[in-house]
Amino acid sequence: GRAYLRHDYSGHGESGGEFAEGTISKWLAESLAVFRRFSKGKQILVGSSMGAWIALRMVQELHKAGDDRIAGLVLLAPAPDFTVELIEPVLTRAQKRDLSKKGFFEEPSDYSAEPYIYTRALIEDGRANRVMTGPIDTHCPVHILQGLADPDVPSGHALKLAALLPADDVTLSLIPDGDHRLSRPEDLDMLNRAVGDLIQRVS
């Protein structure tokens, strides 16, 4: 019952382009372009996994440009800085060799028949888009939803993120049996409640 705007990044979902040609900077630019072109007034950003990283970077870029329309953030299984924090520390010798020689390596995906492709460009660009290097001032309330059974983003990552956000503006909801997608009916109910609570707080 609420108006909303959504989009697929290039190389994702119904959008054209190749995933392997994407970087955080590219997907951030696309998100900002959609936001500026198609939204009006105060907005609550909802981002899942990498989308949470993009949302945090959007807030930084919009604030830098004097745009204060972000009224709140809802972040599901947030994976900001995942290239630096979650991928680089566990790269195998073979993966490092593939990155160096081929410019990418592949990993099986639990969510698609197609493998994940991690490119050298994505990892290097990830370093330039880090947000977890110190306190993060979002200038708005934040609600994080994190499953404790998430096989892709450990709950400790969400706790680390929450610690970097202004404490009086952060709600962290831990879902004991929640996975990475958080797309079960009960998860979606919690998402709806989180968005509804933020709307009430900021309206």
Secondary structure, DSSP 8 states (H G I E B T S, - for coil): ---------TTSTT--S-GGG--HHHHHHHHHHHHHHH--S-EEEEEETHHHHHHHHHHHHHHHTT---EEEEEEES--TTHIIIIIGGG--HHHHHHHHHTSEEEE--SS-SS-EEEEHHHHHHHHHT--TTS----SS-EEEEEETT-SSS-HHHHHHHHHHS-GGGEEEEEETT--SS--SHHHHHHHHHHHHHHHHHH-
